[in-house]
Amino acid sequence: MKIRNTAFATLIVAASVLLAPVYGPAIRARAASNGDDLDKDMRSVAAAYALVEKNFADPVDSEKAFYEGVIPGMLHTLDPHSSFVDPKDYREMQRRQHAQYYGVGMQISMDGPNTCVMEPFVHSPAWNADLRRGDIIAAVDGKETLGMGSDKVADMLRGPKGTQVKVSVKREGASEPITATITRGEIETSVVDAFWVKPGIAYLGVTTFEAQNVSRDVELLLRKMGEQNVQGLILDLRGNLGGLVNEAVGLAGRFLHDNQTVVSHHGRAEQEQVFRAKAVALAQKYPVVVLVNGSSASASEIVSGALQDHDRAWIMGDTTFGKGLVQAQFPLAEGAALLLTIAHYYTPSGRLIQRDYSHKSFFEYYYSRKEANTDTQDVKATDSGRKVLGGGGITPDEKYPTPKYSIFERRLTLGQPLGGYADAFYHFASTYFGTKKPELAAGWQPNDEVVEGFRASLKAQKIPFTDAEFDTHKDWVKERIRWEMYYRAFDKNTAERAKWAGDPEVLKAIESLPKAQTLLNQATRVYAMQR
């Protein structure tokens, strides 16, 4: 399923289960009160439920009352990140962590009542069967899927390796549904991409740390590129909500020296644990600029905080989210789980990254966040003596505010005028290519004819805008059209690479590589003096 910004709170909780491979049911629970008090409290809960069950106007579902009421209610009194995960969501969380499953290999999402193909993974069974971005899934094994919901459709598409599934899709311009018989295979996904953004300058993007193959894929990609030829690297963690601590430690640690601290944590029931770097020789030789924003959270803050504290990278962008609470998974009966905060994590200098949440609602914490307020009492220093503050996320060394969408841009990308999630560019590309195999020449750019065709499509769909608005945003419109067309004709990585190669913040980061080189020189001298 496609990750949506509207699910930000749920995602940041799920993406912050940092210690899942380390902790679990083996953590010894410590009672917060003595046995008599606990028995008294539990008797009160049982009495309250008995009253509800006996007197409520309608029959009471006990599972719903406890799994959707009592347990989540208890956790919500603790902090914004402790949560209850039902069996279905817990299975999906584990699947994402393993980054591997059996199925047809595509990302799907809802567009109004329709379940649509968003991305057939390159060389997957879906890709080989010529399923395309923009296809509407009409039926699976003959069962109609209209209004079914993408989660249910995804369950129908998954299955044992080697088994077959019939997928019927509606495609723009086709008079009849197109049916493909697809043999399910082993699907392994990657959340990492790397390419040469300029000669000698590498771009490394990591979209999440949820998967267990992040560190491995980074090593493979940089080795394939020829890391010995890297003169500078842009590490993009913008929008990365976090994930597994081991993957964050692996990524940050490769740029540090052996045994340098990456992150530490301690909590009421747990002894302090320190995670240390495992260096990669080639990664010690070039400057690094890390890009972050307000949606860089948790594991992303471990990476950026460690590299900043050790003066190993120049941090650019907006102050990060400020999520420094560590959750462990505690499996429950029937396949559900608790994600319970067990500790706080600290950067190598001892900074607490967690923002204060004690004087605001959880809604304000997630959605109405202004610039994070750092704790002026939590003053620490980097290895070279630069002052850094804790308690409010990672403050960048160089501010680069995240551009805000204009009303026109939001109208075309959020999908509300279309009654669903897909944006106007998505629908235009489906019409533009129709039944033809999407093909474009290398370096293709939308010309005036394509741009005017897009303007006409907006008017045909009755999406409100003025010609003056359109003309003011014409460069942005061209960029979005190119991204969508590249996605169809090539693949997502090709579209993303074209976008990031011209991204103003990436270009600014390249200009800031000399600042990162100065930090690297300082860090090298300090490390040599400490040995």
C-alpha positions as CSV (number, residue, x, y, z in Angstrom):
1,M,0.0,0.0,0.0
2,K,1.2,3.5,-0.8
3,I,2.4,5.5,2.2
4,R,0.3,8.6,2.6
5,N,1.1,11.8,4.5
6,T,-2.4,11.7,6.0
7,A,-1.3,8.6,8.0
8,F,1.7,10.4,9.4
9,A,1.0,9.7,13.1
10,T,0.5,6.0,12.5
11,L,3.5,5.7,10.3
12,I,5.9,7.4,12.7
13,V,4.9,5.1,15.4
14,A,5.4,2.1,13.2
15,A,8.6,3.4,11.8
16,S,10.0,4.0,15.3
17,V,10.1,0.4,16.5
18,L,13.8,0.7,16.8
19,L,14.7,-2.3,18.8
20,A,12.6,-5.0,17.4
21,P,15.5,-7.3,16.5
22,V,17.0,-6.7,19.9
23,Y,14.1,-6.7,22.3
24,G,10.8,-8.5,22.5
25,P,8.9,-10.7,24.9
26,A,12.2,-11.6,26.7
27,I,12.2,-8.1,28.3
28,R,11.3,-8.7,32.0
29,A,8.3,-6.7,33.0
30,R,8.5,-4.7,36.2
31,A,5.3,-4.0,38.1
32,A,4.7,-0.3,38.7
33,S,2.8,-1.0,41.9
34,N,2.6,-3.7,44.5
35,G,0.4,-6.8,44.1
36,D,-2.5,-5.5,46.3
37,D,-2.7,-2.2,44.3
38,L,-2.6,-4.1,41.1
39,D,-5.3,-6.5,42.1
40,K,-7.5,-3.6,43.2
41,D,-7.0,-1.8,39.9
42,M,-7.8,-4.9,37.9
43,R,-10.9,-5.5,39.9
44,S,-12.1,-2.0,39.1
45,V,-11.5,-2.6,35.4
46,A,-13.4,-5.9,35.5
47,A,-16.2,-4.3,37.4
48,A,-16.5,-1.5,34.9
49,Y,-16.5,-3.9,32.0
50,A,-19.2,-6.1,33.7
51,L,-21.4,-3.0,34.1
52,V,-20.9,-2.1,30.4
53,E,-21.6,-5.6,29.2
54,K,-24.8,-5.9,31.3
55,N,-26.3,-2.5,30.7
56,F,-25.1,-1.2,27.4
57,A,-28.0,-0.8,24.8
58,D,-26.4,-3.1,22.3
59,P,-24.4,-6.4,22.6
60,V,-20.8,-5.8,23.6
61,D,-17.9,-7.2,21.6
62,S,-15.3,-8.0,24.3
63,E,-12.4,-8.2,21.9
64,K,-13.3,-4.8,20.5
65,A,-13.7,-3.3,23.9
66,F,-10.3,-4.3,25.1
67,Y,-8.3,-4.2,21.9
68,E,-9.7,-0.9,20.6
69,G,-10.6,0.6,24.0
70,V,-9.0,-0.5,27.2
71,I,-5.5,-1.3,25.9
72,P,-5.0,1.6,23.5
73,G,-6.5,4.0,26.1
74,M,-4.0,2.8,28.7
75,L,-1.1,3.3,26.3
76,H,-2.3,6.8,25.3
77,T,-1.8,7.9,28.9
78,L,1.9,7.2,28.6
79,D,3.4,8.9,25.6
80,P,2.7,9.6,21.9
81,H,4.5,6.5,20.6
82,S,3.4,3.5,22.7
83,S,0.6,1.8,20.8
84,F,-1.4,-1.3,20.3
85,V,-1.1,-3.1,16.9
86,D,-3.8,-5.5,15.8
87,P,-2.8,-8.8,14.2
88,K,-3.2,-7.7,10.6
89,D,-1.1,-4.5,11.1
90,Y,1.5,-6.4,13.1
91,R,1.9,-8.9,10.2
92,E,2.3,-6.1,7.8
93,M,4.9,-4.4,10.0
94,Q,6.9,-7.6,10.2
95,R,6.7,-8.0,6.4
96,R,8.0,-4.5,5.8
97,Q,10.9,-5.2,8.2
98,H,11.9,-8.3,6.3
99,A,11.5,-6.4,3.0
100,Q,10.6,-9.8,1.5
101,Y,7.4,-11.7,0.7
102,Y,5.8,-13.8,-2.0
103,G,3.4,-12.2,-4.4
104,V,3.3,-10.4,-7.8
105,G,5.5,-7.5,-6.8
106,M,3.7,-4.1,-7.0
107,Q,2.6,-1.3,-4.9
108,I,-1.1,-0.5,-4.9
109,S,-3.3,2.3,-3.5
110,M,-6.8,3.6,-3.6
111,D,-8.0,6.2,-6.0
112,G,-11.6,6.9,-5.0
113,P,-13.3,3.5,-5.0
114,N,-10.7,1.9,-7.2
115,T,-7.6,0.0,-6.3
116,C,-4.9,1.1,-8.7
117,V,-1.4,0.0,-9.6
118,M,1.0,2.6,-8.3
119,E,4.3,0.9,-9.0
120,P,5.2,-2.5,-10.5
121,F,8.6,-3.3,-9.1
122,V,11.3,-3.6,-11.8
123,H,11.7,-7.2,-13.1
124,S,8.9,-8.5,-10.7
125,P,6.2,-10.9,-12.0
126,A,3.8,-7.9,-12.3
127,W,6.4,-6.0,-14.3
128,N,7.0,-8.9,-16.6
129,A,3.3,-9.3,-17.1
130,D,3.2,-5.7,-18.3
131,L,1.0,-4.4,-15.5
132,R,1.5,-0.6,-15.5
133,R,1.2,2.4,-13.2
134,G,-2.3,3.7,-13.6
135,D,-4.0,0.4,-14.2
136,I,-7.2,-0.1,-12.2
137,I,-7.4,-3.5,-10.7
138,A,-10.9,-4.7,-11.6
139,A,-10.8,-8.3,-10.4
140,V,-8.4,-10.9,-8.8
141,D,-9.1,-14.5,-9.8
142,G,-12.4,-13.4,-11.1
143,K,-13.6,-11.7,-8.0
144,E,-14.4,-8.0,-8.5
145,T,-12.5,-5.6,-6.3
146,L,-14.4,-2.3,-6.7
147,G,-14.6,-0.7,-3.3
148,M,-12.9,-3.6,-1.6
149,G,-9.9,-1.6,-0.3
150,S,-6.3,-2.0,-1.2
151,D,-5.4,-4.0,1.9
152,K,-7.8,-6.7,1.0
153,V,-6.7,-6.7,-2.6
154,A,-3.1,-6.9,-1.5
155,D,-3.9,-10.0,0.6
156,M,-5.5,-11.6,-2.5
157,L,-2.4,-10.9,-4.6
158,R,0.0,-12.4,-2.1
159,G,0.4,-16.2,-2.0
160,P,2.9,-19.1,-2.1
161,K,5.8,-18.9,-4.5
162,G,5.1,-20.6,-7.8
163,T,1.3,-20.3,-7.5
164,Q,-0.7,-18.4,-10.1
165,V,-3.1,-15.5,-9.8
166,K,-5.3,-13.9,-12.5
167,V,-5.3,-10.1,-12.4
168,S,-7.8,-8.2,-14.5
169,V,-7.1,-4.4,-15.0
170,K,-8.9,-1.5,-16.6
171,R,-6.5,0.6,-18.7
172,E,-7.2,4.1,-20.0
173,G,-8.2,3.8,-23.7
174,A,-8.9,0.0,-23.6
175,S,-12.5,-1.0,-24.2
176,E,-12.3,-4.2,-22.3
177,P,-10.4,-5.3,-19.1
178,I,-6.9,-6.8,-19.7
179,T,-6.3,-10.1,-17.8
180,A,-2.9,-11.4,-17.0
181,T,-2.0,-14.8,-15.4
182,I,0.9,-14.1,-13.1
183,T,3.1,-16.6,-11.3
184,R,3.9,-15.4,-7.9
185,G,7.5,-15.1,-7.0
186,E,9.8,-14.0,-4.2
187,I,9.7,-10.2,-3.9
188,E,12.5,-8.3,-2.3
189,T,12.2,-4.6,-2.1
190,S,14.9,-1.9,-1.5
191,V,14.5,1.5,0.1
192,V,17.9,2.8,-1.0
193,D,19.1,4.4,-4.2
194,A,22.5,5.8,-5.1
195,F,23.8,7.5,-8.3
196,W,26.2,10.2,-9.5
197,V,24.5,13.5,-9.2
198,K,27.6,15.3,-10.5
199,P,31.0,14.0,-11.5
200,G,32.6,12.7,-8.4
201,I,29.6,13.6,-6.2
202,A,27.3,10.7,-5.1
203,Y,23.7,11.0,-4.0
204,L,22.5,8.4,-1.5
205,G,18.8,8.4,-0.6
206,V,17.3,6.3,2.1
207,T,13.5,6.5,2.4
208,T,13.0,4.4,5.6
209,F,14.9,2.3,8.0
210,E,12.1,-0.1,8.5
211,A,13.7,-2.8,6.3
212,Q,16.5,-5.1,7.5
213,N,18.4,-4.7,4.2
214,V,19.2,-1.0,4.4
215,S,22.9,-1.3,5.4
216,R,23.4,-4.2,3.0
217,D,21.9,-2.3,0.0
218,V,24.0,0.8,0.8
219,E,27.2,-1.3,0.7
220,L,26.1,-3.0,-2.6
221,L,25.2,0.2,-4.4
222,L,28.3,2.2,-3.3
223,R,30.5,-0.8,-4.2
224,K,28.8,-1.0,-7.6
225,M,29.3,2.7,-8.2
226,G,32.9,2.6,-7.2
227,E,33.1,4.2,-3.7
228,Q,36.8,4.8,-4.2
229,N,35.9,7.5,-6.8
230,V,33.6,9.4,-4.4
231,Q,34.8,12.9,-3.7
232,G,31.7,14.0,-1.8
233,L,28.4,12.4,-0.8
234,I,24.9,13.8,-0.3
235,L,22.9,11.6,2.2
236,D,19.2,12.4,1.8
237,L,17.1,11.5,4.9
238,R,14.3,14.0,4.2
239,G,10.9,12.4,5.0
240,N,12.5,9.3,6.5
241,L,10.4,8.5,9.5
242,G,12.8,6.0,11.0
243,G,12.8,2.2,11.6
244,L,15.3,-0.3,13.0
245,V,18.2,0.8,15.2
246,N,20.6,-1.7,13.8
247,E,20.2,-0.3,10.3
248,A,20.7,3.3,11.5
249,V,23.8,2.2,13.4
250,G,25.1,0.4,10.4
251,L,24.6,3.4,8.1
252,A,26.1,6.0,10.4
253,G,28.9,3.7,11.6
254,R,30.3,3.2,8.2
255,F,31.3,6.9,8.0
256,L,32.8,6.9,11.6
257,H,35.8,5.3,13.1
258,D,35.6,1.8,14.6
259,N,34.0,1.8,18.1
260,Q,32.9,5.4,18.1
261,T,29.5,5.7,19.8
262,V,26.6,6.0,17.4
263,V,23.7,6.1,19.9
264,S,23.0,5.0,23.5
265,H,19.8,4.4,25.4
266,H,18.6,3.7,28.9
267,G,15.3,3.4,30.6
268,R,13.8,2.6,34.0
269,A,13.9,-1.2,33.5
270,E,16.9,-1.4,31.3
271,Q,20.6,-0.9,31.7
272,E,22.3,1.6,29.4
273,Q,23.3,0.1,26.1
274,V,25.8,1.7,23.7
275,F,25.7,1.0,20.0
276,R,29.1,1.5,18.3
277,A,30.4,2.1,14.8
278,K,31.8,-0.5,12.5
279,A,33.8,1.6,10.0
280,V,34.2,1.2,6.3
281,A,37.7,2.3,5.1
282,L,36.6,3.9,1.9
283,A,33.8,5.9,3.7
284,Q,36.4,7.8,5.8
285,K,37.9,9.7,3.0
286,Y,35.2,12.1,1.6
287,P,33.0,14.8,3.0
288,V,29.3,14.2,3.6
289,V,26.3,16.5,3.7
290,V,23.1,15.1,5.3
291,L,19.7,16.5,4.2
292,V,16.9,16.4,6.9
293,N,13.5,18.0,7.4
294,G,10.7,18.0,9.9
295,S,9.7,14.5,8.8
296,S,13.1,13.0,9.5
297,A,12.5,11.1,12.7
298,S,13.8,8.5,15.0
299,A,16.4,6.3,13.2
300,S,17.1,9.3,10.9
301,E,17.9,11.4,13.9
302,I,20.2,8.7,15.2
303,V,22.2,8.9,11.9
304,S,22.2,12.7,11.6
305,G,22.9,13.2,15.4
306,A,25.8,10.8,15.4
307,L,27.4,12.3,12.3
308,Q,26.9,15.8,13.7
309,D,28.3,15.0,17.1
310,H,31.4,13.5,15.7
311,D,31.8,16.4,13.2
312,R,31.7,13.9,10.4
313,A,28.9,15.5,8.3
314,W,27.4,18.9,7.6
315,I,23.7,18.8,8.4
316,M,21.4,20.8,6.2
317,G,17.6,21.5,6.1
318,D,15.0,21.9,8.7
319,T,15.0,20.8,12.4
320,T,14.1,17.1,12.6
321,F,10.9,15.8,14.2
322,G,12.4,15.1,17.7
323,K,11.5,11.5,18.3
324,G,13.8,10.0,20.9
325,L,11.6,7.3,22.5
326,V,12.5,3.7,21.9
327,Q,9.8,1.1,21.4
328,A,10.0,-2.6,21.8
329,Q,7.6,-5.1,20.4
330,F,5.7,-7.3,22.9
331,P,3.6,-9.9,21.1
332,L,0.2,-10.6,22.6
333,A,-2.3,-13.4,22.1
334,E,-4.0,-13.8,18.7
335,G,-1.1,-12.2,16.8
336,A,-1.4,-8.7,18.2
337,A,1.4,-6.7,19.8
338,L,2.2,-3.8,22.1
339,L,4.7,-1.2,20.9
340,L,5.9,0.0,24.3
341,T,8.3,2.8,25.0
342,I,11.1,1.2,27.1
343,A,13.9,3.8,26.9
344,H,15.1,7.2,25.7
345,Y,18.0,7.4,23.2
346,Y,20.8,9.8,23.3
347,T,23.3,11.0,20.7
348,P,27.1,10.5,21.3
349,S,27.4,13.8,23.0
350,G,24.6,12.9,25.4
351,R,21.8,14.9,23.8
352,L,18.2,13.8,24.3
353,I,16.4,14.3,21.0
354,Q,12.8,13.7,22.2
355,R,10.6,16.8,22.1
356,D,8.5,17.7,25.0
357,Y,4.9,16.3,24.7
358,S,3.7,16.8,28.3
359,H,1.8,20.1,27.7
360,K,0.1,19.4,24.4
361,S,-2.4,16.9,22.9
362,F,-1.1,14.1,20.7
363,F,-2.8,15.8,17.7
364,E,-0.7,18.9,18.3
365,Y,2.4,16.8,18.8
366,Y,2.0,15.2,15.4
367,Y,0.2,17.6,13.2
368,S,0.5,21.2,14.6
369,R,4.2,21.1,15.2
370,K,6.0,24.4,15.0
371,E,9.8,24.7,15.0
372,A,11.0,22.4,17.7
373,N,12.1,24.2,20.9
374,T,15.5,23.0,22.0
375,D,16.3,22.7,25.7
376,T,18.7,25.5,26.6
377,Q,19.7,23.5,29.7
378,D,20.7,20.5,27.5
379,V,23.9,21.9,26.1
380,K,26.5,19.5,24.8
381,A,29.5,19.7,22.5
382,T,30.6,17.9,19.4
383,D,34.0,16.3,19.2
384,S,35.6,19.5,18.1
385,G,33.8,21.6,20.7
386,R,30.9,23.0,18.7
387,K,27.8,23.6,20.9
388,V,24.7,21.6,20.2
389,L,21.4,21.5,22.0
390,G,19.0,18.6,22.8
391,G,15.4,18.2,23.5
392,G,14.0,19.4,20.2
393,G,15.3,17.2,17.3
394,I,18.5,17.7,15.4
395,T,19.1,21.3,14.6
396,P,20.9,21.6,11.2
397,D,24.2,23.3,10.8
398,E,22.8,25.1,7.8
399,K,19.1,26.0,7.5
400,Y,17.3,25.3,4.3
401,P,13.5,25.6,4.9
402,T,11.3,23.1,3.3
403,P,9.4,24.8,0.5
404,K,5.7,25.0,1.2
405,Y,3.1,24.1,-1.4
406,S,1.0,26.9,-2.8
407,I,-2.8,26.6,-2.9
408,F,-2.4,25.8,-6.7
409,E,0.2,23.1,-6.0
410,R,-1.9,21.5,-3.2
411,R,-5.0,21.4,-5.4
412,L,-3.1,19.5,-8.1
413,T,-1.2,17.0,-5.9
414,L,-3.4,16.2,-2.9
415,G,-6.2,14.6,-5.0
416,Q,-9.2,16.0,-3.3
417,P,-10.8,17.4,-6.5
418,L,-10.5,13.9,-8.0
419,G,-12.2,12.3,-5.0
420,G,-9.2,10.1,-4.2
421,Y,-5.5,10.0,-3.5
422,A,-3.9,10.1,-6.9
423,D,-3.0,13.6,-8.2
424,A,-3.8,15.4,-11.5
425,F,-0.5,14.5,-13.0
426,Y,-1.1,10.8,-12.4
427,H,-4.4,10.9,-14.2
428,F,-3.0,13.0,-17.1
429,A,-0.2,10.5,-17.7
430,S,-2.7,7.6,-17.8
431,T,-4.6,9.5,-20.6
432,Y,-1.5,10.6,-22.4
433,F,-0.1,7.1,-22.8
434,G,-3.5,5.2,-23.0
435,T,-3.0,1.7,-24.2
436,K,0.4,2.4,-25.8
437,K,3.5,1.0,-24.1
438,P,5.0,4.1,-22.2
439,E,8.2,5.0,-24.0
440,L,10.2,8.2,-23.9
441,A,13.6,9.2,-25.4
442,A,16.5,9.6,-22.9
443,G,16.5,13.1,-21.5
444,W,12.8,13.8,-22.6
445,Q,11.3,17.1,-21.4
446,P,7.7,18.1,-21.7
447,N,7.3,20.6,-24.6
448,D,4.6,23.3,-24.9
449,E,2.2,20.9,-26.6
450,V,2.3,18.5,-23.6
451,V,2.0,21.4,-21.1
452,E,-1.0,22.8,-22.8
453,G,-2.5,19.4,-23.0
454,F,-2.2,19.2,-19.2
455,R,-3.8,22.6,-18.8
456,A,-6.7,21.4,-21.0
457,S,-7.1,18.2,-18.9
458,L,-7.4,20.3,-15.7
459,K,-10.2,22.2,-17.3
460,A,-11.9,19.1,-18.5
461,Q,-11.8,17.7,-15.0
462,K,-13.2,21.0,-13.6
463,I,-10.2,21.4,-11.3
464,P,-10.4,25.1,-10.3
465,F,-7.4,27.3,-11.3
466,T,-6.7,30.4,-13.2
467,D,-4.5,30.7,-16.3
468,A,-2.4,33.2,-14.3
469,E,-1.8,30.6,-11.6
470,F,-0.9,28.0,-14.2
471,D,1.6,30.3,-15.9
472,T,3.2,31.3,-12.7
473,H,3.8,27.7,-11.8
474,K,4.7,26.5,-15.3
475,D,8.3,25.4,-14.4
476,W,6.9,23.4,-11.4
477,V,4.2,21.9,-13.7
478,K,6.8,20.8,-16.2
479,E,8.9,19.1,-13.5
480,R,5.9,17.2,-12.2
481,I,4.9,16.1,-15.6
482,R,8.4,14.9,-16.4
483,W,8.5,13.0,-13.1
484,E,5.2,11.2,-13.7
485,M,6.1,10.4,-17.3
486,Y,9.5,9.0,-16.4
487,Y,7.9,6.9,-13.7
488,R,5.7,5.3,-16.5
489,A,8.3,5.0,-19.2
490,F,11.2,3.9,-17.1
491,D,10.8,3.2,-13.4
492,K,10.5,5.1,-10.1
493,N,14.3,5.3,-9.5
494,T,14.8,6.9,-12.9
495,A,12.1,9.5,-12.2
496,E,13.5,10.2,-8.7
497,R,17.1,10.5,-10.0
498,A,16.0,13.1,-12.6
499,K,14.2,15.0,-9.9
500,W,17.0,15.0,-7.4
501,A,19.6,16.0,-9.9
502,G,17.9,19.3,-10.3
503,D,16.6,19.7,-6.8
504,P,17.6,23.2,-5.4
505,E,18.4,21.8,-2.0
506,V,20.6,19.0,-3.4
507,L,22.4,21.6,-5.5
508,K,22.9,23.8,-2.4
509,A,24.2,20.7,-0.5
510,I,26.8,20.2,-3.3
511,E,27.9,23.8,-2.8
512,S,28.2,23.1,1.0
513,L,30.6,20.1,0.6
514,P,33.6,22.3,1.4
515,K,32.1,23.0,4.8
516,A,31.7,19.3,5.3
517,Q,35.3,18.8,4.2
518,T,36.4,21.3,6.9
519,L,34.5,19.3,9.5
520,L,36.1,16.1,8.3
521,N,39.5,17.6,8.6
522,Q,38.8,18.7,12.2
523,A,37.3,15.4,13.1
524,T,40.4,13.6,11.7
525,R,42.7,15.8,13.8
526,V,40.6,15.4,17.0
527,Y,40.4,11.6,16.6
528,A,44.2,11.4,16.1
529,M,44.8,13.4,19.3
530,Q,42.5,11.1,21.3
531,R,44.2,7.9,20.3
